[in-house]
Each structure stands twice: as C-alpha cells, then as structure tokens.
Amino acid sequence: MRALTDRDPGSLFHRLYAKAPFPSSDRMSTLTSIAAHCHHLTIQIGEPPRNRRNKTGLSKLITRWKKRPSSTTTRKSSTTTLQAMRPHPNPAHLVDRRLWTYLFQHFTHLTTLTLRIHGNPAWPGCTPIESTLITLRLALERAQVHTLRSLTLSPIHISGILHFRWSPFGAFVEPPSSATSARLWQSLTSLTLHLRNPTHTGELSFAQAIMSTKILQDYLRSFSPTLRHFQFIWLDAEGPSPLLLDDEAGMETQRILSWPVLEEFRFGNITAPYRTLLQLRSLAPRVKVVKALRSTHRNDVVMEAPLTEDAWIDVDVAEVWKRRGGADTRASSIYSREGGYESCSGSSGVSRIEPLFFSRVGKVLRAR
C-alpha cells in the first residue's frame, strides 16, 4: 500500500469520504498529508434513516397554501420561528471550525464538494446537524478553497439550506468579510440540489411553508448569476419548480430569478414541468441541455446512490414550444412510462399544465 501511495498518490486519493462532526484531531496529520491529491470530497452529516418510506404524490406544500391556515391553528410568525432557530455559541463548534478550516486549507486541488445531510425534513430548529453545517460553511469561507467549482447537496433539508446560506443572503453567523465569502461561493459553476420536501410530513405551519420557499429562492438567488450547470430534484414528494418559485402562494412580492449564464438544467419531481420548459428561454436564455429524471429514479433511489446518465431523459425544448398551442388543462406529473403515450393519471387541482411524456430517445410527446 505504501509503495502504491508513493508511486501514484493521486489515483488513490482522488476521491475522499469523511464524516462530520470532526472525528478526532489525532487524524489531522494523516488527512492533511493526502488532502492535496483530492479532487472530489464527500462529507456525510448525520445518519440516514433505516426504514425510510417512499412517499410519492403531490406536495402538501401547495395544498396547505391553497387551503390557508385553519382558524383553530395557531400561526407562528416566520420571524419568531427564525429567531428560535438561531444557534448559540458552542466552544466545541469553535474547535471543530478551526480543525476543518485547517484541513480545507490543504485541499489545494479540490474541485467538487458533496455533502450528504441526513436531517429532519420538517422544521427541527438548530440541531447538531445544522450546527455542523454552519461550521463547515465558515471553515470553507475562511480556508478560501479557490479551486472549488461544483457543490452537491444530496440529500439536504430546508433547515439545512437555512443554516448553510452564506452572507449576504441571511447567514446565521457572518464570516470575517462578506467579500471573502462571495469570492468562494460565486466562483461555483455547478450546483446539484436534492431537497427533501419539507411539507410531506404535514408538520409545518402555514408561515413555515411560505418561509421554506423564500429560503429556497434566496439560496438559489445567491448562485444564479454564475451557475452554468444546475440539477434540482424534490425528494419524498413533488414540489414547485425551482425556476418558478415566484409564482407560488405567498411569493407575490419576490423578484423573479434569472439565470444569465446557465447552460444545463436537470430536474425531477416538480409539479410544473411544462410551464418551466416554456419559460426557460426568458429565464435562462443560454440553456442548451435540458434533462428530466426518469420515473424509475425517484426518492429513495436518488438518496442511496449518485445518479448516472441512464437516469435522465433528454428534453427537446424547441419541440415543447412548437406544441404549446392548444394545451390541455389537466394537470399531471411527467413521471409516466417513458417510451410512449399513456393516459393521464388525473387532475391534481394544483396547477393547470399539459401532461408531458418522454420517449427513450428523448423526444417530448404530448398526451392525446
């Protein structure tokens, strides 16, 4: 093993896997000695649930918004909720932050960072998982990993996004300099986000549901000016399109997200695929590649292993534009049988879109 390491250390340590919080400072010298050879780093935070049920169907997020809160339900203001989630200083976290900062400084060739965050998909507050995310964010900002270009968060929950946000987009703990923070995060060109739907458990209040969407939009806005590759999948249940969040209930005053340099967009489990594709030209005029997730690669499959190219279907946006006239008013998921026509599964009452089906060669077809 030592001979192999001495001869070609790059091939052996090209990809590294770690767990957070930091296990032990005793291993620091070993990690720092191989960090320079790593190009792809994966960090697991928390443990995945053992018996996770695969829940499908339309997101309760929209349904709860449409119904509005019951008069018997106590409404929590989003401001109060966020204040309750604000983390408290912890000496152990400060030690971890210094260790991670020191370690990240040795990743001189790191291009891709993957975080697998197994947190509560609802609204758990600032648990050790969220505190660890703050620690990692601050460590990355202080270490200034200038080579980092790709970030994957799979899976992640809405509270995880809330605590992983960077300045000036509502970060809980500010870095020494917002300019330093911006140099790191706005150098990213690729973002993969596999987000657990926060409403499928039915535990969120009306205010929390709206705040969840605002948090997501703010987070995406912090990257949209520089991203060239964007992949977004809802886990647990379908949810709104990440490109059309300003159309959702409670988002009327929010500015539309624009993606001026985006070249590739991949999506899965969204409730308005047709409308998203029709607005791509105006929202992301430079997009050349669009892919949709196959129905066989949803939820648990996405969480268990990285997606391969076989999981995706090419989407011909130009064909969608040609067929935009005479659209059906029924709503449907795009996740039908790939490879031919199939009858519509029925209307959800959530959005007014034409059902889409995709052939194996990637051509967009309309239901009859």
N, C-alpha and C positions, 0 to 999 in steps of 0.2 A: 504493500500500500504506500509506504513512504517513497519507494522508487518511482511509482506511478505519479505521486504528488510532485516529486522533484522534476520529473521529466515533462509533464504536461498538466500543471495545476489548473489551468483554465478550463479544461474539459471536465475535470472532476467537480469543480466548484462553480460552474457556470450558473447553476440554479441552486439556491439555498432555501431551506424551510426553517422557520423558527416559531416559537410561541411567546405570547406576551400575557401577563407581565414578565419582565426580565427574570429568567430563572435563577441565575446566580452570577455574581461578579467574578467568581473563580474561573468562569469560562471565557472571560473577556479576551485574554491574550490569544486563545485559540481562534476565536471569531475574527479578531482584528487581523490575524495573520493570513486569513483566507478571503477576507472581505473584498479585497481589490480584484479578485478573479470573478466575482459575482456580477452577473448582468441582470438576473431575474430573482427577486427576493419575494417570498411568500411568508406572511406572518398570520398566524391563527390567534384570534382573540376569543376566549370562551370556548365552551364545548358544544358541539351540535347535539340537538335533542335526539334521543334514541328512537322514539316511536312517533315520528312526525307524520301526521295525516296529510294526504294530498288533497287539498280543498280547491275546487275549481268554481267557475261561475262568476257572475258579475260582481264587481267590487261593491261592498256595502257603503263605501265612502260616498258614492254618488247618491245612493238610495237615502242615506241619512241626511244628506244635504237637501234633497228634494222634499223629504218629509218635514224638515225643520225640527227643532227640539221640542219635546213634549212640555206642556206647561207644568207637569209634575216633576220634570227633571231639573235638577239644579245645574245651572250653566256656570262653568268656570271661565273666567276671562283668560285669554291667551297670555296676557302679560303676567298675571298671577301664576299661571302654570309654568311659564319660563323662569320666573324668579325662584319658584320652588325647586327647579331642576338645576339651579346654578351650583356648581361644585364648590366644596370648601377646601382650603389648602390642606395638604396632607404631606408630612415630611417624607413618607415612603415614596410618594409620587415624585417628589423633587429628586430623590436619589435615582429613581428609575429614569427620570428625564435626563439626568446627567449621563447615565450609563448609555442610554440609547443615542444621545447626541454624540458622545464619544465614538460609539460604534458606527453610526451613519457617516461620520467623517472619514471612515476608512473605506466606504463603498464608493470608490472613485470612478467606477465604470458602471454603476447601477443605472439601467435604463427603464426597467419595468418593476413596479411595486404592486403586489397583490395583497389585499387584506381580506381575510375571511372572518367576519364578525358575527358571532352567534349570540345576538342579544334578543331581548324581548321585543317582538314586532309592534306592540301597542305603545304605551307611553309610560315607561318604567321609572323615569327620573334619572338621576345621575348615579348609576350603579358602578361597580368596579370596571365593568366593560367600557362604559362611557368615559370614565376617568382615564383608562388606558389609552383610548383614542385621543384624548387631549394631550396626553404625554407624548404619544407618537407624533402627533402633528407639530407640537412645539419642538421636539427633537429634530424633526426633518427641517423645520424652518431655521433652527439655529445651526444645524450642520451644513445647510446650503448644498444639497446634493444637486449640483448643476447639470449632471448628466441625465437626470430623471425626465422621461418624456411620456411614460404611459402609467396610468393608475387604474387598477381594477379593484372594485369593492363588491365582493361576491361571496356570500350574501352580505347585505347590510340592512339595518332597520332605520326608521325615520329618526329615532332618538340618536342613533349613531351618526347620521348626517348632521344633526343639530350640533353635536359636540365635536365633529370633525371639520366644521366650517372654519375658514380662515379669514383673517382681517383683510378688508373692512366689511366683510359680509356676516357680521354678528358673531364673531368668535367669542367664546366664553372667557378665554384667557388670552390676552393680547401678547404678540411677540415683541421683542425689543424694538422692531421697526416694521411698520406696515409695508414699506417699500421692499424690505428684505423678504417678507412673506410673499409679496406679489411676484417677485422675481422667480421664486420657486414654482408656485402654482400656475402662473400664466406662461410658463415655459412648457407645460404639458400640451401634447398634441393629440393624445388618445385617452378617452375615459370610458370605462366599462362599469355599468351600474346595474346590479341585480338586486332590486329593492323589495323587501318583504312588505306586502300591503298592510298598512297599519290598522285597517278597519275590519279585517276579516274575522277578528275575534269578537267584534261588537262592543269593545270596552271603551272606545273613545267617545268623548262628549262632542257636541256639535262644534264648539270652539276649537277643540283639539284637532278635529278633522280638517277644518279650514286652515288652521295653523300648520298642519302637516304639509299641505300643498304649498303654502307660502314658503316654508322652509326648503322644500324641494326646489321650487322655482328660483329662490335666491341662490341656492347652491349651484344650480346649473348656470345661472347668470354669471357666476364668478369664473366659469370656464368657457362659456360660449364664444367669446371673441377670438380665442386661439385654437379651439379644438378642430382637428381635421378628421378624426375618427370617433364616433360616438355609438355605443351599444347600450341599450336600455331594455330591461326585462322586469316585469312585475312578477313577484313570487307569491304563492298562496292563493291569489285571486286576481282577476283582471283589474286594471286601473286606468286612469286617464293618460292620454298621450303626453309624453314629456315636452313635446313641441307646442302643445295647445293648452297648457295649464291655465293660461289667462282666460280661457273660455269656461272654466269651472265655476261653480257656485261660490260666492264669497271672494272671487278674484277680479271683480269688475274694475277695480282701480289699479290693478297691476299692469306694468308695461309689458308689451309683447317681447318675448325672447327672440333674438335674431342670431343667426349662425353664419357669419360672413365668410368664413374660410372652410366650413365643413365640407368634406369630400365623400365621406362614407357614413351611412346611418343604418344601424341594425336595430330591430325592435321585436318585442314579443309580449303577448298577453295584454295588449292595450285595447281599449274599448272603441276607439275611433280611428281605425287604420285608414279607411277610405278618405276621410276628411284630412287626416295627416298628410297622406300622399298628395292630395290636391293642393295643399298649401306649402308643400316643400319648396316649390320654385320661388315663392316670395320670402319664405323664412330662411332658406338655405340655398341660395341661387347656384352655388358651386358643387352641389352634391352630384356625384357621378355613379355611386354604388349604393343601392338600397337592397336590404335583405330582410326577410321575415323569418321568425323562428318556426320550425315545424311543430305540429301538434304533438309529436312523439317526444319532444324535448322540453317539457314544461315542468315547472315547480321543482319537485324532488330531484329530477334528473339534472337540472341546472345546478342545484346546490351540491350534488355529490361529486361532480367532476367537471373540468373545463370543457367547453363546447368545441367540437370540431367543425370543419366546414360542412360535413354531412348534415348538421343540424339546421342549416339555413337554406332558404329558397330565394332565388333572385327575383326581384320585383322590377317590372318594366314600368316606370313612372309615366313615360310617354304614352304607353298603352292605356293607362288609367285616365289620362287626360282625354284621349280620343273617345273613351267610353263614358265620359262624365255626364253626357246628356241623358235624360230620361231615367234618372237614378231611382231605384226602388226606395221606398220609405221605411222598409223593415230594417230592424237592427239585428246584427249578428256578429259573432266572432269570426275572425279569419281562420280559426283553428278547426277546419274541417278536414276531410280526407284530401291530401294532396294527390293530384293525378287525375282530376276530372270534376264533373259537376256533382253537386249534392244538394238535396233540398234544404231549405233554410230551417234552422232549429227553432225559429220563433222569435218574436219581438220581445226585447227586454224593457222597452219603455224608457231607456236611459238616454240613448242618442238616436238620431234619425240618419242612419247611414246605409249605404248599399253593401250587402254582403260580398266579400271577396273570396275567391278561391284561387289557389296557385297550382299550376301543373308542375310536374317534375323537372321540366326544362326551364322553369322559371317564368313562364308567361302568365300574366294576370288574366283571369277569366271572370266573367260575371255570371251570377246565378240566373237561371231562367225564370 
